[in-house]
Structures are given as structure tokens and as C-alpha cells.
Amino acid sequence: MAVFKNLFSFLFQRSSAEEHVARYVVREHDRGRTLDEILEDRYVQNRLTAEQQRRLLDRPEIIEAISGDMIESAKASITSGS
């Protein structure tokens, strides 16, 4: 049973890149930058695919730090930019 648990555990893990970028987004937003501006940073663009960026916006710490309307705007800009 433990073998199967370990075999599929990768499906539920977030990448460390996503963890680092999530902290970066919250930190930069706390400094007063807009979400769109942060998502355009090379730091974010070089580390996450468009799909990973969309997932990033669903993370509780991001939602808590940034209002919902800004999240929806950013999702739309990621979709149109891809």
C-alpha cells in the first residue's frame, strides 16, 4: 500500500518553483506593485509556464494577499498572453 502512495504522491505536490514564486508575488504585492506587473517580471516568466501561473493564482496565500477582482484580471491577461 505504501508503494502506491509514494508512486502517486507526485500528483499532489507543488513544485518548489511555484512555492518560491508564490512567496515572491506576495512579497512584491506587499511592496505596492500590481499583480499584472509582478506576473510580467522575468523572475516569474522564467520559472513558471502559463498553466503554472494560472495555478499560482488559485493558491490560498495569493488569494488572501490580493483581492479577487485583481486575480480574475490577471487570469485573463495570462490567457490572452499565451
C-alpha positions, 0 to 999 in steps of 0.5 A: 500500500505504501508503494502506491502512495509514494508512486502517486504522491507526485500528483499532489505536490507543488513544485518548489518553483511555484512555492518560491514564486508564490512567496515572491508575488506576495512579497512584491504585492506587499511592496505596492506593485500590481499583480499584472506587473509582478506576473510580467517580471522575468523572475516569474516568466522564467520559472513558471509556464502559463498553466503554472501561473494560472495555478499560482493564482488559485493558491490560498496565500495569493488569494488572501494577499490580493483581492479577487477582482485583481486575480480574475484580471490577471487570469485573463491577461495570462490567457490572452498572453499565451 
